[in-house]
Amino acid sequence: MTRVLFLAESFHPVLGGGETHVLRLGSALVAAGDAATVVTRRGERSWPAEEVLSGIRVVRVPPPGPGRTGKFLMVPGATRAVLREAARHDLLVVRGTRVLGVPGLVAARAAGLPVVMQPETNGELSGEAWTWGKTWGAGRAGRLARAVFASRNRWLRDAEAFVAMSRVIGDEMLAAGVAAERVFVVPHGVDTDRFRPADPGERAALRSRLGLPDGVLAAWTGRLLRGKGLETLLEACARLAGDGLDLRLVLVGSGEGQALSIEDDLRRRAGGSDLAGRVIFAGPLARVEDVLRAADLFAFPSVFEGLGISLVEAAACGLPAVASRTGGIVDVVEDGRSGLLVPPGDPAALAEGLRVLATDADRRAVMGSEARRIALASFDERDGVDRYRAVFRGVTPRRSSSSRPGGAPRADEGSPPSPASPA
């Protein structure tokens, strides 16, 4: 049995791709006979300080409050919790390196635990996640910031293993000086039985039960946050409405309680005369797959995205996607085969991609079948759990830098293509 301690900025009941990934991975580890504990922030006072969810022991540390400030203020409590929990665990997995990378590594080293680093998005090691969209990012301040990150990376490189959810993050690890034998590309997976295509009869029944309209329906799922490209998506839908295309959009999720929430802005924009009745806010749903299986296509216009578990879920449901050509999205969508890739932040290009799929049912069917094939081949969570377990077993106990966790693909092996070899 391997006893895994996760350190994460946020976790259930926060709904997001990263939080869902840890919940699914942790519960699968427990089902396989391992043990899992998550140390995370107690974002709301009403959340219990400790509980068990799906077999995972959850330890929450203060302070409550907005995520943007709270994730820094949680560091002392999280460090103490890792030190307390160390004796009961075999390794530490640090989920997100921006805030918790160095504190997690220092605490684990003090306790004698090996460490697996797992960035939550691209740009964490290069510093782009901090400088992206900032006016000062290209100037002297940006150069100074990147120098600071390079210095920090010299500490992080001491971790026994680095897990990348996409090729672009794997490339970033190698560029930061992480040894290739310590880099493992393991995409986030989904339950491909739960997320599966619907036949026309099921689709109609789901729409009726969910109160969704007839006609062509595009879906988006996730948290309504800045950086997800949702402002661009609404502008694209407004362009299509102006051209007379009857396309409806359903947004599943919420931004409530999130520092980067734009939900109120989106609702105001959707209430405009050019979009009235065309955008449906479904809120957070326990069975997001019902909406995906009821939809005809998926929109994923993120401007910055490590992989996009929502995109993988949609692919597993057989939905072709119109998505941004950025980050790990290109690992999921094969342009022209399982969907269409467009430049991030470009409402005209996004509108054209949506138009192409909305007006061609045959093309949607062909691309949707290919999306499902890709999901089964590369993103089935059962395969991912086996690969994670191999990485975890390989770093427990701590091995020399020349050793490699047995059974897991190296950075220059396996599928999807590695960061060290041509894609």
PECOR-V994583 format. One record per residue. N is the residue number from 1. RES is the residue in one small letter. SS is DSSP state (H for helix, E for strand, C for the rest). Layout:
BEGIN
N | RES | SS
N | RES | SS
END
This chain:
BEGIN
1 | m | C
2 | t | C
3 | r | E
4 | v | E
5 | l | E
6 | f | E
7 | l | E
8 | a | E
9 | e | C
10 | s | C
11 | f | C
12 | h | C
13 | p | C
14 | v | C
15 | l | C
16 | g | C
17 | g | H
18 | g | H
19 | e | H
20 | t | H
21 | h | H
22 | v | H
23 | l | H
24 | r | H
25 | l | H
26 | g | H
27 | s | H
28 | a | H
29 | l | H
30 | v | H
31 | a | H
32 | a | C
33 | g | C
34 | d | C
35 | a | E
36 | a | E
37 | t | E
38 | v | E
39 | v | E
40 | t | E
41 | r | E
42 | r | C
43 | g | C
44 | e | C
45 | r | C
46 | s | C
47 | w | C
48 | p | C
49 | a | C
50 | e | E
51 | e | E
52 | v | E
53 | l | E
54 | s | C
55 | g | C
56 | i | E
57 | r | E
58 | v | E
59 | v | E
60 | r | E
61 | v | E
62 | p | C
63 | p | C
64 | p | C
65 | g | C
66 | p | C
67 | g | H
68 | r | H
69 | t | H
70 | g | H
71 | k | H
72 | f | H
73 | l | H
74 | m | C
75 | v | H
76 | p | H
77 | g | H
78 | a | H
79 | t | H
80 | r | H
81 | a | H
82 | v | H
83 | l | H
84 | r | H
85 | e | H
86 | a | H
87 | a | H
88 | r | H
89 | h | C
90 | d | C
91 | l | E
92 | l | E
93 | v | E
94 | v | E
95 | r | E
96 | g | C
97 | t | C
98 | r | C
99 | v | C
100 | l | C
101 | g | H
102 | v | H
103 | p | H
104 | g | H
105 | l | H
106 | v | H
107 | a | H
108 | a | H
109 | r | H
110 | a | H
111 | a | H
112 | g | C
113 | l | C
114 | p | E
115 | v | E
116 | v | E
117 | m | E
118 | q | E
119 | p | C
120 | e | C
121 | t | C
122 | n | C
123 | g | C
124 | e | C
125 | l | C
126 | s | C
127 | g | C
128 | e | H
129 | a | H
130 | w | H
131 | t | H
132 | w | C
133 | g | C
134 | k | C
135 | t | C
136 | w | C
137 | g | C
138 | a | C
139 | g | C
140 | r | H
141 | a | H
142 | g | H
143 | r | H
144 | l | H
145 | a | H
146 | r | H
147 | a | H
148 | v | H
149 | f | H
150 | a | H
151 | s | H
152 | r | H
153 | n | H
154 | r | H
155 | w | H
156 | l | H
157 | r | C
158 | d | C
159 | a | C
160 | e | C
161 | a | E
162 | f | E
163 | v | E
164 | a | E
165 | m | C
166 | s | C
167 | r | H
168 | v | H
169 | i | H
170 | g | H
171 | d | H
172 | e | H
173 | m | H
174 | l | H
175 | a | H
176 | a | C
177 | g | C
178 | v | C
179 | a | C
180 | a | H
181 | e | H
182 | r | H
183 | v | E
184 | f | E
185 | v | E
186 | v | C
187 | p | C
188 | h | C
189 | g | C
190 | v | E
191 | d | C
192 | t | C
193 | d | C
194 | r | C
195 | f | C
196 | r | C
197 | p | C
198 | a | C
199 | d | C
200 | p | H
201 | g | H
202 | e | H
203 | r | H
204 | a | H
205 | a | H
206 | l | H
207 | r | H
208 | s | H
209 | r | H
210 | l | H
211 | g | C
212 | l | C
213 | p | C
214 | d | C
215 | g | C
216 | v | E
217 | l | E
218 | a | E
219 | a | E
220 | w | E
221 | t | E
222 | g | C
223 | r | C
224 | l | C
225 | l | E
226 | r | C
227 | g | C
228 | k | C
229 | g | C
230 | l | H
231 | e | H
232 | t | H
233 | l | H
234 | l | H
235 | e | H
236 | a | H
237 | c | H
238 | a | H
239 | r | H
240 | l | H
241 | a | H
242 | g | H
243 | d | C
244 | g | C
245 | l | C
246 | d | C
247 | l | E
248 | r | E
249 | l | E
250 | v | E
251 | l | E
252 | v | E
253 | g | C
254 | s | C
255 | g | C
256 | e | C
257 | g | C
258 | q | C
259 | a | C
260 | l | C
261 | s | E
262 | i | C
263 | e | H
264 | d | H
265 | d | H
266 | l | H
267 | r | H
268 | r | H
269 | r | H
270 | a | H
271 | g | C
272 | g | C
273 | s | C
274 | d | C
275 | l | C
276 | a | C
277 | g | C
278 | r | C
279 | v | E
280 | i | E
281 | f | E
282 | a | E
283 | g | E
284 | p | C
285 | l | C
286 | a | C
287 | r | C
288 | v | H
289 | e | H
290 | d | H
291 | v | H
292 | l | H
293 | r | H
294 | a | H
295 | a | C
296 | d | C
297 | l | E
298 | f | E
299 | a | E
300 | f | E
301 | p | C
302 | s | C
303 | v | C
304 | f | C
305 | e | C
306 | g | C
307 | l | C
308 | g | C
309 | i | H
310 | s | H
311 | l | H
312 | v | H
313 | e | H
314 | a | H
315 | a | H
316 | a | H
317 | c | C
318 | g | C
319 | l | C
320 | p | E
321 | a | E
322 | v | E
323 | a | E
324 | s | E
325 | r | C
326 | t | C
327 | g | C
328 | g | C
329 | i | H
330 | v | H
331 | d | H
332 | v | H
333 | v | C
334 | e | C
335 | d | E
336 | g | C
337 | r | C
338 | s | C
339 | g | E
340 | l | E
341 | l | E
342 | v | E
343 | p | C
344 | p | C
345 | g | C
346 | d | C
347 | p | H
348 | a | H
349 | a | H
350 | l | H
351 | a | H
352 | e | H
353 | g | H
354 | l | H
355 | r | H
356 | v | H
357 | l | H
358 | a | H
359 | t | C
360 | d | C
361 | a | H
362 | d | H
363 | r | H
364 | r | H
365 | a | H
366 | v | H
367 | m | H
368 | g | H
369 | s | H
370 | e | H
371 | a | H
372 | r | H
373 | r | H
374 | i | H
375 | a | H
376 | l | H
377 | a | H
378 | s | H
379 | f | C
380 | d | E
381 | e | H
382 | r | H
383 | d | H
384 | g | H
385 | v | H
386 | d | H
387 | r | H
388 | y | H
389 | r | H
390 | a | H
391 | v | H
392 | f | H
393 | r | H
394 | g | H
395 | v | C
396 | t | C
397 | p | C
398 | r | C
399 | r | C
400 | s | C
401 | s | C
402 | s | C
403 | s | C
404 | r | C
405 | p | C
406 | g | C
407 | g | C
408 | a | C
409 | p | C
410 | r | C
411 | a | C
412 | d | C
413 | e | C
414 | g | C
415 | s | C
416 | p | C
417 | p | C
418 | s | C
419 | p | C
420 | a | C
421 | s | C
422 | p | C
423 | a | C
END
